[in-house]
Amino acid sequence: MAYPDDLLQFAQELANLYPDEAHQPSLRRALSTGYYALFYAAKQRAQAEREAALLSHDQHPPTPRNPRGTVSSSCVANSGNAGAATGEADVEA
């Protein structure tokens, strides 16, 4: 985050150019530079959060859903109860 920090430092230097008087052009430029610093800091933070979200999404992709809304037989077969999807679950008599 060097660029926003550099802008803030420059804004402070501009604001302090004329410490004994309110030099309007320097103060306006300092304020404008401060706004740029805020903008770039927010932009960098948003980019970092977006990249973190994308990395998190890549590590945990969404589970594909069955378009019919039912449990597929392959899911049930993997769970150890293969007859549950067809209603033919093991029933003890």
C-alpha positions as CSV (number, residue, x, y, z in Angstrom):
1,M,0.0,0.0,0.0
2,A,2.9,2.3,-0.8
3,Y,1.1,4.6,-3.3
4,P,-1.7,5.8,-1.0
5,D,0.8,6.3,1.8
6,D,3.0,8.3,-0.5
7,L,0.0,10.4,-1.5
8,L,-1.0,11.1,2.1
9,Q,2.6,12.1,2.9
10,F,2.6,14.5,-0.1
11,A,-0.8,15.9,1.0
12,Q,0.6,16.7,4.4
13,E,3.6,18.3,2.9
14,L,1.4,20.5,0.7
15,A,-0.8,21.5,3.6
16,N,2.3,22.5,5.6
17,L,4.0,24.6,2.8
18,Y,2.7,27.9,4.3
19,P,2.3,27.2,8.1
20,D,1.7,30.9,9.0
21,E,-1.1,31.6,6.5
22,A,-4.0,29.8,4.9
23,H,-2.6,29.4,1.4
24,Q,-5.8,28.3,-0.5
25,P,-4.2,26.7,-3.6
26,S,-1.9,24.5,-1.4
27,L,-4.7,23.5,0.9
28,R,-7.0,22.7,-2.0
29,R,-4.3,20.6,-3.6
30,A,-3.6,18.9,-0.3
31,L,-7.2,18.0,0.1
32,S,-7.5,16.7,-3.5
33,T,-4.4,14.6,-3.0
34,G,-5.9,13.2,0.3
35,Y,-9.0,12.1,-1.7
36,Y,-6.9,10.4,-4.2
37,A,-5.0,8.5,-1.4
38,L,-8.4,7.4,0.0
39,F,-9.6,6.3,-3.4
40,Y,-6.5,4.2,-4.1
41,A,-6.4,2.7,-0.6
42,A,-10.1,1.6,-1.0
43,K,-9.3,0.3,-4.5
44,Q,-6.4,-1.8,-3.3
45,R,-8.4,-3.2,-0.4
46,A,-11.3,-4.2,-2.7
47,Q,-8.9,-5.9,-5.1
48,A,-7.2,-7.8,-2.2
49,E,-10.6,-8.9,-0.9
50,R,-11.8,-10.0,-4.3
51,E,-8.6,-12.0,-4.9
52,A,-9.1,-13.6,-1.5
53,A,-12.7,-14.5,-2.3
54,L,-11.6,-16.0,-5.7
55,L,-8.9,-18.1,-4.0
56,S,-11.4,-19.3,-1.4
57,H,-13.9,-20.2,-4.1
58,D,-11.2,-22.1,-6.0
59,Q,-10.4,-24.2,-3.0
60,H,-14.1,-24.9,-2.2
61,P,-16.0,-25.0,-5.5
62,P,-19.8,-25.1,-5.2
63,T,-21.4,-28.6,-5.1
64,P,-23.2,-29.4,-8.4
65,R,-26.9,-29.7,-7.9
66,N,-29.2,-32.2,-9.5
67,P,-31.7,-30.3,-11.7
68,R,-34.6,-32.4,-10.6
69,G,-34.0,-31.7,-6.9
70,T,-33.7,-35.4,-6.0
71,V,-30.8,-37.3,-4.6
72,S,-29.0,-39.1,-7.4
73,S,-28.3,-42.8,-7.1
74,S,-24.5,-42.2,-7.3
75,C,-24.7,-40.0,-4.2
76,V,-26.7,-42.6,-2.3
77,A,-24.4,-45.3,-3.4
78,N,-21.5,-43.4,-2.0
79,S,-23.3,-42.9,1.3
80,G,-23.6,-46.7,1.9
81,N,-27.4,-46.9,1.4
82,A,-27.8,-47.7,-2.3
83,G,-31.5,-48.5,-2.2
84,A,-32.6,-45.2,-0.6
85,A,-32.8,-43.3,-3.9
86,T,-35.3,-45.9,-5.3
87,G,-37.2,-46.5,-2.2
88,E,-35.7,-50.0,-1.9
89,A,-33.8,-49.4,1.3
90,D,-32.8,-52.5,3.4
91,V,-35.6,-53.3,5.8
92,E,-35.2,-55.8,8.5
93,A,-38.1,-58.2,8.8
